Amino acid sequence: MVEQKSGTIVTFSSRGAFMGGGPAYATVKAGIMGFTASLARGLKQHGINVNCIMPSAVTQLFPTTGARTMMGWSAPFWEDPDYTAPVVVYLATDEGKNITGQYIYASGGDIGVFPQPLQIQGATSLVRKYGKWTLDEIHEAISPLVGAG
């Protein structure tokens, strides 16, 4: 990627780094976020964007269903990974290439971007869509959240 002066790296972490899940889980997830921030700073000059996706899911570690909230937001309509994938793809497009060093909540029809430096208690804003996002819709929604033109 450095030789070709372009590329996209997408890591995956969790709000559980700061909001539960046990010490080992939190440590690993926080480490991924730190790794992402460091890579983003170091690789930006080479045209490589690095971002971290933080999806939601109902798992053994986080089994709660129903009226879950995240920083005042209600749980997304769906927590299927199919709803997170379009955001990952978008970050690899020409439109997403100027977005780097961001922590992006992507779950169901929700997209949220956390402010930098990270303030886990309130994302800059949340955009919710009923259903899956298209790449064009993600561009329209996420660009203002990350300050990208």
PEWOTA-V703861 format. One record per residue. N is the residue number from 0. RES is the residue in three letters. BURIAL is # if it has 16 or more other C-alpha atoms within 10 Angstrom, else .. Layout:
BEGIN
n:N res:RES burial:BURIAL
n:N res:RES burial:BURIAL
END
This chain:
BEGIN
n:0 res:MET burial:.
n:1 res:VAL burial:.
n:2 res:GLU burial:.
n:3 res:GLN burial:.
n:4 res:LYS burial:.
n:5 res:SER burial:.
n:6 res:GLY burial:#
n:7 res:THR burial:#
n:8 res:ILE burial:#
n:9 res:VAL burial:#
n:10 res:THR burial:.
n:11 res:PHE burial:#
n:12 res:SER burial:#
n:13 res:SER burial:#
n:14 res:ARG burial:#
n:15 res:GLY burial:#
n:16 res:ALA burial:#
n:17 res:PHE burial:#
n:18 res:MET burial:.
n:19 res:GLY burial:.
n:20 res:GLY burial:#
n:21 res:GLY burial:.
n:22 res:PRO burial:.
n:23 res:ALA burial:.
n:24 res:TYR burial:#
n:25 res:ALA burial:#
n:26 res:THR burial:.
n:27 res:VAL burial:.
n:28 res:LYS burial:#
n:29 res:ALA burial:#
n:30 res:GLY burial:.
n:31 res:ILE burial:#
n:32 res:MET burial:#
n:33 res:GLY burial:.
n:34 res:PHE burial:.
n:35 res:THR burial:#
n:36 res:ALA burial:#
n:37 res:SER burial:.
n:38 res:LEU burial:#
n:39 res:ALA burial:#
n:40 res:ARG burial:.
n:41 res:GLY burial:.
n:42 res:LEU burial:#
n:43 res:LYS burial:#
n:44 res:GLN burial:.
n:45 res:HIS burial:.
n:46 res:GLY burial:#
n:47 res:ILE burial:#
n:48 res:ASN burial:#
n:49 res:VAL burial:#
n:50 res:ASN burial:#
n:51 res:CYS burial:#
n:52 res:ILE burial:#
n:53 res:MET burial:#
n:54 res:PRO burial:#
n:55 res:SER burial:#
n:56 res:ALA burial:#
n:57 res:VAL burial:.
n:58 res:THR burial:.
n:59 res:GLN burial:.
n:60 res:LEU burial:.
n:61 res:PHE burial:.
n:62 res:PRO burial:.
n:63 res:THR burial:.
n:64 res:THR burial:.
n:65 res:GLY burial:.
n:66 res:ALA burial:.
n:67 res:ARG burial:.
n:68 res:THR burial:.
n:69 res:MET burial:.
n:70 res:MET burial:.
n:71 res:GLY burial:.
n:72 res:TRP burial:.
n:73 res:SER burial:.
n:74 res:ALA burial:#
n:75 res:PRO burial:#
n:76 res:PHE burial:.
n:77 res:TRP burial:#
n:78 res:GLU burial:#
n:79 res:ASP burial:.
n:80 res:PRO burial:.
n:81 res:ASP burial:.
n:82 res:TYR burial:#
n:83 res:THR burial:#
n:84 res:ALA burial:#
n:85 res:PRO burial:#
n:86 res:VAL burial:#
n:87 res:VAL burial:#
n:88 res:VAL burial:.
n:89 res:TYR burial:#
n:90 res:LEU burial:#
n:91 res:ALA burial:#
n:92 res:THR burial:.
n:93 res:ASP burial:.
n:94 res:GLU burial:#
n:95 res:GLY burial:#
n:96 res:LYS burial:#
n:97 res:ASN burial:#
n:98 res:ILE burial:#
n:99 res:THR burial:#
n:100 res:GLY burial:#
n:101 res:GLN burial:#
n:102 res:TYR burial:#
n:103 res:ILE burial:#
n:104 res:TYR burial:#
n:105 res:ALA burial:#
n:106 res:SER burial:#
n:107 res:GLY burial:#
n:108 res:GLY burial:#
n:109 res:ASP burial:#
n:110 res:ILE burial:#
n:111 res:GLY burial:#
n:112 res:VAL burial:#
n:113 res:PHE burial:#
n:114 res:PRO burial:#
n:115 res:GLN burial:.
n:116 res:PRO burial:.
n:117 res:LEU burial:.
n:118 res:GLN burial:.
n:119 res:ILE burial:#
n:120 res:GLN burial:.
n:121 res:GLY burial:#
n:122 res:ALA burial:#
n:123 res:THR burial:.
n:124 res:SER burial:.
n:125 res:LEU burial:#
n:126 res:VAL burial:.
n:127 res:ARG burial:#
n:128 res:LYS burial:.
n:129 res:TYR burial:.
n:130 res:GLY burial:.
n:131 res:LYS burial:#
n:132 res:TRP burial:#
n:133 res:THR burial:.
n:134 res:LEU burial:#
n:135 res:ASP burial:.
n:136 res:GLU burial:.
n:137 res:ILE burial:#
n:138 res:HIS burial:#
n:139 res:GLU burial:.
n:140 res:ALA burial:#
n:141 res:ILE burial:#
n:142 res:SER burial:.
n:143 res:PRO burial:.
n:144 res:LEU burial:#
n:145 res:VAL burial:#
n:146 res:GLY burial:.
n:147 res:ALA burial:.
n:148 res:GLY burial:.
END
